[in-house]
Amino acid sequence: MMVMKAFDFGELDGMRDTQDSAMMDTCLLGQRVVLSTDDYGMPVAGFSWSSPIECGLNPTKHIEVMDGTEVILTDAVLRLPVGTDVTHVDRVQITHRYGEALVMPWVFACIGMPRLGPSGLLLNLRLVTFGAGIAGSGSGS
């Protein structure tokens, strides 16, 4: 019987360094915040955007994902460095593809929790908009 050996720390670090150097896109992560309350006292949510982060976007990867009780077809998968602080209620703005600035950012909703792979985080995304109507869209907050 063949036994699979787990990666040692050196192998994991090497894989993560290689993965990080292959991230050719740039994104901002939007953390959900309460911007104000409406006339009925209900919270009005928006997003506080991070500083730019190197990432890798694969917009051709479509899979079905359970989100609560719904099955959602994703529009992309995002690779992020290990240790990136991101949750299932965050948003992602892709601002650069292959090092070139986009005229308008692509905005995605995170679908499900990020998955930790041996070389990075993987996050399923669903396209929300191509830049219009982003509440709390200031970056670097």
C-alpha positions as CSV (number, residue, x, y, z in Angstrom):
1,M,0.0,0.0,0.0
2,M,1.3,3.5,-0.9
3,V,1.2,6.2,1.8
4,M,0.9,9.8,0.7
5,K,3.4,12.0,2.5
6,A,2.2,15.5,3.6
7,F,4.1,18.5,2.4
8,D,6.8,19.8,4.7
9,F,7.1,23.5,5.6
10,G,9.8,24.1,3.0
11,E,7.7,22.6,0.2
12,L,4.7,24.6,1.3
13,D,6.7,27.8,1.4
14,G,8.2,27.1,-2.0
15,M,4.7,26.4,-3.5
16,R,3.3,29.6,-2.0
17,D,6.2,31.7,-3.3
18,T,5.7,30.3,-6.8
19,Q,1.9,31.0,-6.5
20,D,2.4,34.5,-5.3
21,S,4.8,35.4,-8.1
22,A,2.3,34.0,-10.7
23,M,-0.5,36.4,-9.5
24,M,-0.7,38.9,-12.4
25,D,-3.9,40.8,-11.5
26,T,-4.6,43.4,-8.8
27,C,-7.8,43.7,-6.7
28,L,-9.3,45.5,-3.8
29,L,-11.2,43.6,-1.1
30,G,-14.4,45.2,0.2
31,Q,-15.3,44.5,3.8
32,R,-19.0,44.9,4.5
33,V,-19.7,47.9,6.8
34,V,-22.8,49.8,7.9
35,L,-22.8,53.2,6.2
36,S,-26.0,54.6,7.8
37,T,-29.5,53.7,8.6
38,D,-32.6,54.2,6.5
39,D,-35.9,56.0,7.5
40,Y,-37.0,52.8,9.3
41,G,-33.8,52.5,11.3
42,M,-32.5,49.6,9.2
43,P,-28.8,49.5,8.4
44,V,-27.6,50.6,5.0
45,A,-24.6,48.4,4.1
46,G,-21.7,49.4,2.0
47,F,-18.0,48.3,1.6
48,S,-14.7,49.6,3.0
49,W,-12.1,48.9,0.4
50,S,-8.5,47.6,1.1
51,S,-5.3,48.7,-0.5
52,P,-4.4,47.0,-3.7
53,I,-3.6,43.2,-3.4
54,E,-1.9,41.0,-6.0
55,C,-4.3,38.2,-7.1
56,G,-5.0,35.7,-9.8
57,L,-8.5,35.8,-11.5
58,N,-9.8,32.8,-13.5
59,P,-13.0,34.1,-15.1
60,T,-13.6,30.9,-17.1
61,K,-14.0,28.6,-14.1
62,H,-17.8,28.0,-13.7
63,I,-19.0,25.7,-10.9
64,E,-22.1,25.2,-8.8
65,V,-21.7,26.2,-5.2
66,M,-24.1,25.9,-2.3
67,D,-24.7,29.3,-0.6
68,G,-27.0,28.7,2.3
69,T,-30.0,27.0,0.6
70,E,-29.3,28.2,-2.9
71,V,-27.1,26.6,-5.6
72,I,-25.3,29.4,-7.4
73,L,-23.3,29.2,-10.7
74,T,-20.0,31.1,-10.1
75,D,-18.5,33.4,-12.7
76,A,-14.8,33.1,-11.6
77,V,-12.3,31.8,-9.1
78,L,-9.9,34.1,-7.4
79,R,-6.5,33.1,-6.1
80,L,-5.2,35.1,-3.1
81,P,-2.0,34.8,-0.9
82,V,-2.3,32.6,2.2
83,G,-3.3,34.7,5.2
84,T,-5.5,37.2,3.2
85,D,-8.4,38.4,5.4
86,V,-11.5,37.7,3.3
87,T,-15.0,36.3,4.1
88,H,-18.0,35.1,2.3
89,V,-19.8,38.5,2.6
90,D,-17.0,40.6,1.1
91,R,-16.7,42.0,-2.4
92,V,-13.8,42.0,-4.8
93,Q,-12.9,44.8,-7.3
94,I,-10.6,43.6,-10.1
95,T,-8.7,46.8,-11.0
96,H,-5.9,45.4,-13.2
97,R,-5.7,42.4,-15.5
98,Y,-2.2,41.2,-16.5
99,G,-0.7,44.4,-15.1
100,E,-2.9,46.8,-17.2
101,A,-5.5,49.0,-15.5
102,L,-9.1,48.3,-16.4
103,V,-11.2,51.3,-17.5
104,M,-13.9,50.3,-15.0
105,P,-13.3,47.7,-12.3
106,W,-15.0,44.3,-12.4
107,V,-16.9,43.9,-9.1
108,F,-17.6,40.4,-7.7
109,A,-19.5,39.0,-4.7
110,C,-17.8,36.3,-2.8
111,I,-19.7,33.0,-2.8
112,G,-19.1,30.6,0.1
113,M,-16.1,30.6,2.3
114,P,-12.5,30.8,0.9
115,R,-10.8,27.4,0.6
116,L,-7.2,27.0,1.7
117,G,-5.1,25.1,-0.8
118,P,-1.4,24.1,-0.3
119,S,-0.3,27.3,-2.2
120,G,-3.0,29.9,-1.6
121,L,-6.6,30.8,-0.9
122,L,-9.3,30.1,-3.5
123,L,-12.4,32.1,-3.6
124,N,-15.5,31.5,-5.7
125,L,-17.0,34.7,-7.2
126,R,-20.2,35.9,-8.9
127,L,-20.1,39.0,-11.1
128,V,-22.1,41.9,-9.6
129,T,-21.3,44.9,-11.9
130,F,-18.6,46.4,-14.1
131,G,-18.1,49.3,-11.7
132,A,-21.3,51.4,-11.5
133,G,-23.2,51.8,-8.2
134,I,-20.6,50.7,-5.7
135,A,-21.6,52.1,-2.3
136,G,-18.6,53.1,-0.1
137,S,-16.2,52.8,-3.1
138,G,-13.3,54.8,-1.6
139,S,-10.1,52.7,-1.6
140,G,-7.4,52.3,1.0
141,S,-9.7,52.8,4.0
